[in-house]
Amino acid sequence: MLDSFSATGNFKSTRLFGMIAGLILLSISLKPFFSFPDFGGWIIASGLSYFLLLFYLPRLWLVVLPLVTVCFDLTTYTGRFLFNELDLVFLATIAFAWCSGCFSFFRASRKLPLLLTVSYLFVVLSGFSAWPSFLFPPEAVSGNPYYLPEYGYKVVKGLLWGLFLTPLLLNNFSSDREKTLQWMLAGFCSAAIVLGGVIFWERGIFSVLFSGSHWYQLAGAVFDLASSYRTTGIFSDMHTGGEVIDGVILLLLPATLCGGFYQGKVWLRVIAVVAFGALAYCTVVGFTRATYAAFFFSSVLFFGLFWLHHKRTTSHGERFPSGLLGVVLALAMVAAFVAFKFAGSLGLVCFVGLILSGIPYYWLLSKQLLVARLTLFVGVIFMALAVKAHLQSSWVSSSVFKAVVIVLVFAVAYGMLLLLSSRMVNQSRFNGVILIVFLALFPAVFAIALGGYKFNERMGEVGRDFDKRLVHWEKVVESSGSGVFVGLLGNGVGSFPANYLYQYPEALADVGSFAVEGADGRRYIAIGPGEDLAFGQRIPLVPGTEYKVSMQVKAAGKGKIAVFVCERNLIFANNFHPNCKTTLIRFTDTAGQFRQFSATVNSGKVGLKPSLQRWPTTLYLKNFTKQRVNIDEIVFSAGGENVLKNASFEQGADSWFFFNDYAHLPWHIKNTFLQAWYDTGWLGLLLLLALVALLAKRAVSSSDHAAYLALCCVGVSGIGVFGLFGSPLDSARVSWMFYLFLFSAILLPRDPVSVNRNAAINNEVING
């Protein structure tokens, strides 16, 4: 049953008011799904079931919300970009908090952190204009959602979700801190593993796995680092090249580290190790340079905070040899890079085996010294195998010098690892094993990343890309409004895309445009010029079938509309060859009237594999003319029923979705700090930095809630590093975690038990 989370002293009238407010919120959230294009009934039933289940498992949201963030996105099927199934899950959670009496800031810190939080919220909302969206959630759109006033709602809701979930989390913590943290870590680590599975699917690894290929073919698919940039998961926000997946990776990462090193539950530690490996893999195959840097920074920061906490809470003789660990990690990264560079994948496997062979040595060191020393021969064997891999490699020119270098770096790294093992005999055996596994995986992952073809290709483009980014940032500043008010409070959350288009209307020539319009009793889609725009719909498709595609067209001159039938996820790369079939619908001047034009296309091998082994089958249109073209009554059929939904656009853009493969800048500022300034002005930026500074100060100086504070500080800091070249917070899938970490960490009350214990330790030290 529901734990007793309600703050003491709450009046019955307040509880009743919260219940009424929660039910109203739930009703508002459910209304759009009664007219949802697809899945509406199923979503309503799932949302209500989840809401009721929370009364029996009040911490279930800590598992559900991370999971739905990474794997529950139907937008590319429904076209509901502004308000969708994700909103319902979050709003149902907040409605539960209100109905159950768990929504209370009485347990929050009431001093400077609360004042800064309220001030920041006031500044953010002072420039917000889409207030009706809270009472009447956006449904079907009639044009590009980035330019609509409701887009501000899409951006700001992540902040509000994080804020409104904070008191629920504080109540959970007040009831049982350890249990709450375990639920959270289990949820975030599970989400990381699921995200890894999604990336496996996206990269076609399941196709190789289920086709019964040999193990080396599967290994080649998994470690293929020459594939096209980039992974997107199933995050619909990345249809215009956003950084959602990078932000999610960086916010899930600290939970995997925290689960591995702070938790005592073996099952949770095992899940955390697997989750860390999944996130490391997602990072490597994403080929995003800023994510590499942020991932490394976050890992180092976590171990720094872990060392500080360990130093405070243990006696001098039991302290962890953190300085030696840093040396071993550096040497391991050098050894892994040399192994991959000089001996390829087999050499890297030898490096991993070398480091992992230190586990039996460490495990037996304090019990069976002789047996422990015998395990050293295993390390020697891996050194010899690495040299053999180098000499037999067809990818590098072998030499005695390189073989000697391999032996030397392996020997030094292995020797220092054994020294580290001897200094860890007083530590937890499981902690030591987890650490050795980390010392094998972390350097190996980054050796693959740094030594791979794709990474080197991307690094060669740093100068050019940075120059482009500087030009873009100058345009961002120029698109901002002027005046003292704008300077202090910004242009308003979500205002950038529309402002940028107003300042630079020529951008439409690159990104394209579309709008659902009506005239003479009919509805149609108007697609403007811009070859990067792909406007389409997910469809069921029979391979090897002749399809007829027809449409009503109104145009002022002759031209052509390209019809693509493809296996498509979200973004195509410039060196990627998609599985597609294409036809052209050529038209002439229609003299101001709609006229029907048609063509045929054979689906070929599109959709031939089972759905789990390929991307979704999609039909999309591109306007290859220099004029606007009006289109209505699109039919795609193999002699039977039209497979397209909402083919006459009577329900706006429902069931349709748009993709932009290359032209992304008009929608993304590409700098989190510049975005904060643009949206909320100097005052908002300074308040945000002050909140982050409070979090950092507490994470470094506080001994209570050490694990959770480390988790929050690392997650927020990772976004800060990545945010120098990206703006992931314009997606609610990222921002809800960011703001939940930020607000909950600074508002979390000090633990009286920890405070008293620390005071006793300090008095004992002072009194000698």
N, C-alpha and C positions, 0 to 999 in steps of 0.2 A: 504493500500500500504506500501511498504518498508519504514521504518523510515530512516531519514537522519543520518546514523551512520558513514559515511566516515570521516576520520580525515581531518581537514581543512589543506589546503596547499598541498594536494596530487596533483601531476601532472597528466594530462590526460594520458600520456604515461604509468605511473605507474598503473593507473586504467585499461588500455588496457592490460598491461602485466599480471595483476592479473586475468583478465577475461580469457585470453588465458591459463594461468597456471591452473586455475580452471577447464576449459573444458578438458584440457589434463588429469588432475587428475581424473576427472569423467570418461573419456574414459578408462583409465587404470583400474579403479575400476570395470567397467562394463564388461570388456572383459572375465574374468573367468566364468561369469554366462551364457555365450552362450554355454558352454560345461558342465554346472553343471549337476550332476546326477539327481536331482529332483528339482522342483520348480523354475528352472532357469528363465523362461519367467515371472512368477509371481513376482519374486524378482526384475528383471530388471524394470518391470512396476511400482512396488511399490517404488523402489529407485528413478526413474525419477520423479514420482509424488511428492514424498517427497521433492526432490531438488527444483522443481518448486514452491511448496507450501510455501517454506521458504521465497521466495521473497514477499509474501503477509502476512505471519505470521513469521517475522524474529526471534521471540523468541520461536517458536514451538520446536526447538531442545532441549530446557530446559525440555520439557515434554517427547519428543520422546526418547531421548538417555537413560534416566534412565529406561523407560519402556522396551525398547528393550534389555537392559542389563539383566533384570531379567526374561523375558519371551519369548525371540526370539532366540532360539538356535536349529538349525536343524542339527547340526553336527552328532548326533548319527544316523541320517537317511542318510545323504549324505556322511559321511566319510571325509569331507573337514575340517580338524582340524586346519590348519595353516592360511588359508584365506577363509572367508565365508561371509554369509549375514550380520553379525555384522560389518565387515570391510566396506561393502558398505554403510551402514547407516552413519557411522562416517566419511568416506572419502567424501560422498556426502555433509555432513554438512560443512566440511573444504573447499570443492570446492565452495560451496555457499559463504562462507566467502571471498574467493579470488575473485569470480566473482562479488560480490556485493560491493567490496571495503571496507568490514568490517575487513579485515585482516590487522591490523596495530598495531605496538607496540608504536606509537607516544603517546598514552594515558597511557602508562605504566610508572612506576617510572624508572628513567634513572640512578640511582646511584648504591649503593651497591647491592640491590636485583637483578637488571638486570645483573650486572657483575657476581654475584654468579650463577645466572640461566644459563647464557651463558657458564660459566666455567664448571658447572656440566654437561651440555649437551655435551660439548667438550670431557670431560673425558668418559662419557658413550659411545659416538659414536667412540671414538678412538680405542676401542677394539671390535667394531662391524664388522662382516665380511660378512653378508648376504645382501650386498648392491643391488645386482641384483633383490632382492625380491620387491624393491620399484617400479621398472619399469616393472617387470614380476612377478606378484603375484603368489605364489605357488598354484598349482592346485592339481591334484591327486598325492598322495604319494605312494612310493613303499616299505615303511618299517616303522618302529616305528618312528613317527615324532620327538620324543624327542632327537633322536640321529642325526638328519639331521642338516646341517648348517642353514637351513631356520628356525629352532626353535628359533634362536636369534631374527628373525623378529617378531615371535609371542609374544615374551616377551617384546621387546622394543617398539612395536607399541602403547601400552597403555600410555607410557610416552610421545610419540610424539603426540598422540591424545590430551592428557591433555595440552601439550604445545601449539599446534596449535588452540585449542579451547579457550585458554586464551585471545588472542586479540579480538576474537568475543565477549566474555563475557564482556571485558572491554568496548567495543563499546556499547554494550547493556546497561551497567551501566551508561555510559556517557549520553545516551539519556534519560533514565528514570530509576533511581535506584530502586524506590519502585515497579514499574511494573515488572522490571526484576527479582527482588527478589521474588515477588509473583509467577511468572511463574516457577521459579526454585523450590520453596517450593512445589508448586502444583505438579510438575513433580516428585520430589523425594518422596513426601508423597504418591502419587498415586502408584509409583513403590513399596513402602513398603507394601501397601495394597494388590497389585497384588501378591507380593512374599508370603504374608500370605496365599492367596488363593491357590497358587501353593503348599505350604507346606500342606495345608488341603487336597489337591488332593493326594499328595504323601503319606500321612499317612492314606489314605483310609476313611477320614471323609465324603467325598461326597458320598461314597458308603453307609454309614450308613444313611446319610441324605435323599438320594433319595429312599432308600428302605422302607421308611415309618416307621422306628423304633420309639419306645417311646423316649420321651425327655431324660430320664435318660440313655438310651443306647447311644444317641448322646453325652450327657455330658461325659459319660464314655470314648467314643472314643476321644473326644477333650482333655480331661485331663488324658489320658493314659500315664503315665510316666514310665511304665515298658517295653515299646516297644524297639525295637532294635536300637542301635546306628548305623547310624545317618542319619539326613536329608541332602539332596543334592540339592533340587530344581531340575531344569532341566539344570543345568550348566554342560555342557559336559566336562569342565576342571576337574571336580571332579570324572571322571572315574578312576583316580588313587589316590583318596583320598586327593585331594587338599583342600585348605581352602577358596575357592572362596565365598561360601555362607556366611561364617563368616565375610570376608572382606566387602562384600556388605552390610550386616546388620549394621556393625559398621559405614560405610560411609553414609548410609541412616538415621541412628539414629539422628544425630544432626539436620537434616532438620525437623524431626518431633517435636523435642523440640523447635527449633526456630519458627516453625509455630504455636506452641501452646502458646508461651510466648511473642514473639516479634511482632506478626502480629495483626492488628486491624480488619481484615476481619473475620466475624463470620464463614462463610462457610469454610474458610481455616483452622481456628482453630479446627473446628469439624473434618475435614479430618485429621489434624495432630494428634489429640487424637486417632482416629481409627488407624492411621498408627503406632503410638507408641505402641499401644496394639498388632498390628500384628507383629511388630519386637520383642517385648518382648516374644510373644508366640514362634516365630521362634527360638529365643535364647534358651528358656527353653527346647524345644523338640529336639534341636540339641545336647544336652548333651556334649558340648565342654567346658571344664573347663576354658580355656584361654578366650573364648568368654564371659563367665559369668563375669570374672574379668574385661575385657575391657568394657563391657556394663555398669557395675556399675561405673567404673572409668570415663567413658565418661559422664554419667549422672551427676555425682558429679561435674566434671570439667565444664560442661555447666552451672550449677546453680551457681558455683563460678564466672564465667565470667559474667553471668546475674546480679549477685549481685554487682559486681564491676561497671558495666555500670549503674545500677540503682542508686548506691551511688553517682556517678559523676553527674548524670543528674537530680536529684531531691533534694528538700530541706530536711533538717534534719527531719522535722515533717512528711514528706510524705514517708520516706524511708521504704523499706520493712524489716520486722523483720527476716532477714536471719538466724541469730543465733538460734532463736527460731524454725525456720523451720527445721534446722538440727537436733535439739533435737526431734521434733515431728516425723521426718522421721525415726530416729533411734528407737524410741519407737514403731512406727507403724510396723517396720520390726520385732521387738521382738514379738509384739502382734500377727502378722500374722503367724510367725513361731510356736509360742505356740499353736495358734488355729489349725493349720494344724497338728501339732504333736500330740496334745491331743484330737482333735475332728474331725480330718479328713477333707474331702471336705466340709461337711456341716458346720463345725466350721469355715473354711476359708470363706465360703459364709457369715456367720454371721459377720466376721471381716469386709469384704467389705461393708456390709450393715451398720455396725456401723459407719465407716468412712464417707460413703455417706450420712448418716443421719445428718452429720454436715453441709450439704449444705443448707437446709432450715433455720437452725439456723443462719448461716453466712449471708444468703440472707435477712433475716428479722431483723437482729440485730440492724441496724441503723434506722429502721422504726417502727416495732412492737415488742418491747422488750418482752412483756408478751407472745405473740404468739411464739416468738423465744424460750423462756424458756420452753414452753409446748412441743416443739419438742424434748427436752432432754429425754422425756419418751420413744421415739423411740429407742434411744441408749440403755436405760435400757432393753428394750424388746430384742434387739439383744444380750446383755450380757446373758440374761436368756436362750435364744435359743442356744447359744454356750455351756452353761453348760449342757443343755438338750442333745445336740448332743454328748457331751463327755460321759455323763452317759449312753447313749443308743448305743454308738459305739461298734461294734463287732471287731474293729481292735486294740483297745488299752484297757488296763486294767484300769477301772475307779477307782477313789479314791476321797475322800473329799479334799485332799491336791491339787491335780491337778485341781479340780474345783475351788478352792480358787485362785490358780495361774492364771487361765483364767480370773476370775473376776477382779483380781488386775491389770494385764497387760492391760486388756481392759479398765478399769476405768482410769488408769493413762494416757494411750495413748489418750483416748477420752477427758479427762480433758485438756490435753495439746493442743489438736486440737481446743477445744473451746477457749482456751486462745489465740492461734494463730489467730483464727477468729476475736476475739475482737481487735487484733492489726492490722488487715487488713481492717478496715472499711474505710480507706482513699484510698484504692487501687481499681482498676477496678473490678467490680463485676464479669465479665466474667473471668478475670485472677484468681480470688479467687476460682471460681467453677472449673476451669481447674486444679488448684493446688490441690484441695481436691480430685478430681478424680485421679490425679497422686499419691497422698498419699494412695489411696485405691488400685490402680492397681500395682504400682511398688513393694511394700512389698509383695502383694499377689503372684505375679509372682515369686519372688525369694524365697518365702516360699515354693512354689510348687517345685521349682528347688532344693533347699537345703534339703528339707525334703523327696524328692522322692527316691524310691528304686534305680533307675538307676544312679542318681547323687552320692548317697553314694557308689554304686558299683564302679563308675568311680573314686571317691576320694580314694577308697581303693587301686587303681592301680597307684597312683601318684608316689610313690617311684620307682616302677619298670619301669614305663614309662619314668621317668626322667633319670634313669640310661641308658636306651636304647637311649634316645636322646643325652646324653653326648657322648656315643660311636659313634653315627652317626656323631655328629659334629667333632669329632676327625678325622673320615674318610673323611669328607668334606674338612678339612684343608689339609689332606695328599694328596687328589686328586688335589689340586691346583698346578699350575706351580710354578717355583722358579725363583729367579732373581730380580734385582732391578726394572726392568720395570714392571713385573707382580705385585710386591709388591706395586708399586705406582698406576698403572692403572688397575690392576685386570686381570682376565682371559678372559673377554669379556662377554657381556650379553647373556644368554642362553647357555653358554658353560658347565654348571655343569653336566647335565645328561651324555653327551658323555665322559667328563673327568672322571666321577665316574665309568662309565663302563670300560674305559681303565685301570683304576687303580685297579678295583675289578671286573674282568670278571666273577668271580664265582657268582655274583649277578644275572646273567641270569638264574641260576638254580632255583631261587625263582620267578622272575618276568616273565620269558619266553621271547620268541622272535618270530618275524614273518617278512617276507620279500617277496615281489612279485618279482619273478625272471622269466627269459625266457631262453629257450633252444629248439633247433630243431623246431623252428617256433611256439612254444606254450608258453603261460604264465601260471604260477601256483603260489600258495602260499606255502612258506616253513615255517612250524611252528616248532619251536624248543621245547625241553623239558622245563617244567615249569608249574606246575599244576595251578598256580594262574591266568595265562593268559586265558581270554575268548575272542575269536575272533568271532564276529557275525554280524548279520544284523537284523534290524527291518523288520517284515514281516506281511502281512495280514494272519489271521488264522481263520479257521472254527472250533469251539469247537466240541468235540466228533467225530472227523474224523480221519480215518486211512491214514497216510501219508507215502510215501516211500521216503527215503533219500538215495542217492547214490553219489559216488564220485570216481574219478580217483586218485589212490594212488601210490606213488613210495617210497619205504622204503627198508632199508638194512636188516631188520629183522622183526619178527612178533611183533604185538602190537595192540593197540586199540585207536580209536578216539571216545570220548564221544560226542554225539549230544544232546544238551539241547534245549527244547522248553519251554520257560518260559515267565511269566509276569515279566519284569525286568525294573527298572529305571536305576540306575547307580552303586550302591554299595550294596552288600548283607552283612549283619552282621553275626558274627559267631554264634549267637543264633537265627537266623531268618530261618523260614521254608517257602521257596518260593513256589509259585504255578507253578510247573514245571512237565514236562514229559521228560524222558530220554531214550535214546537207545545207544547201543555201536556198532560201526563198527569195527569188528576185521579183521585184515589183516595179511598176511604172507610176507615173503621176496619176492619182486617183480622182483628180478634179474635185477635191473637197468632200468626197464620199468614201464610205468604207467599201472595199472590194475584196473578194476572197482570192487568196493565192495559196498554192500548195506545193508540196514536194514529197519525196519518199526517202526513207533511210532504212538500211538493214542494221539491226542491232549487233550483228556479228558475235564477238566473244564478250561483249559487255554484259555483266551480270551472270557469267557462266559459272563462276565458283560459288559455293555456299556463302551466305551473308557474313559469317564470322571470318571468312578468309579474304574478304575484299572490302572496298569502300562502298557506300550506298550508291545505287544507280540514280542518276540525276539528269533531268532535261533542263537545259538552260539556253537562253537567247543572248545574242550579242548584236548590237547595231553597228554595222560596218559602213555607215554613211556619215555624211557631214550635216545631216538634218535630223530634226525630231520626227519620230515615227509613232503613230497611234496604232495600237494593236488590240483586237478584241476577238472573242470566240476562238480561242486556240484549241485545236483538236489534235490529239496524238492517239492514234488507234490502229490496230491491226485487223480492221474489218469488223470490229465489235464496238464495245462501249469505250468512250473516251476515258483514258486512264488519268487525265489531269483533273484536279479538283479546282473549284472556283475559277473555271476557265474563262468566264466572262467578267470576272472581277466585281461581282455584285457584293461580295464581302470584303471589299478593299484588297489589301495585299495578303490576306489570309492564305496559308498553304504555299505561299511564294517566299523566296528568300533571295538576297543578292550577295554576290561575292566580288571581292576585288583582290586580285593576286599580287599586284605590284605597287599601285598608287595608293598609299596608306596615309601619308602625312597630313592631309586635310582633316583627319579625324583624331589624330593623336599628337599631343604636345611633345612626347618623347623625353620628358624630364619631370620627375615627380615634384621637385622643388619649384620649378618654373610653373608647373600646373597649379600648385598650391597658391603661388603668387597671383597667377592669372585669375583663378576662381575666387579667392578670398582676400586678395590684396596683401599689403605688407603686414597688416595686423593679423590676418589669418596665418600667414607663413610664420611669423614670430611666435604666435601661440602654439602652433603645431610643433615647432622646434623646441619650445619650452616644455611641452608635454613629453617629447622624446627625451629631452635632457633629464627630466624628473625620473623617467623610467630607467635610464642608464645609471643615474645616481643611486637609485634604490637597488638595482641589480648588483651593483659593485659593492655597496656599503652594507646592505642588509643581509642578515644570516637567516631570518625566518622566511619561509616560502622560497627557499633558494632555488629549488628545481623549477618551480613555475616562473619565477622572475627571470631565470636564465632563458627559459623557453621563449618568453615574451620579448626580452631584450634582443635575443639573437634573431627572432623573426622580424621584428621592426627594423633592426639595423641592416639585415640582409636586403630588405626592400629599399632602405635608404641608399645602400651602395649600388644596387641595380638601378635605382631611380635616377642616377646621374645620367643615364642614357635611355630610360624608358619611363612609361607612365602607366603601370599596371593598375593603379588605384581607380582608373576610370571604369573598371569592371567590379560589380558587387561581389562576384565570386572571389575576388582577391581582397577587396576593401573590408568585408565583414570580419575576416580573420585579423587583418591588420589592426583595425580599430578595437576589436574585442581584446586583443593582446595589449594594446596601448592603454585603453581605459581601465580594464580590470586590474592590470598590474599596478597602476599608480593609485587606484582607489581601494585596493585590497587592504583591509586592516592588518596591523601587525598581529602576529600570533602571540598571545600572552604567555603561552608555555615556552615558546622559543625565546621571548624577551627575558623571562625570568631565568631560563637556563643560561643564556649568554651573560646576564648580569652576574650570576653565580660564578661562571667561569672567569669573568674579568676580576671579580673580587678575590678569587682564589689565586690568580696570577699576581695581583697587586700585593696581597698579604703574604706572598711567598710560600 
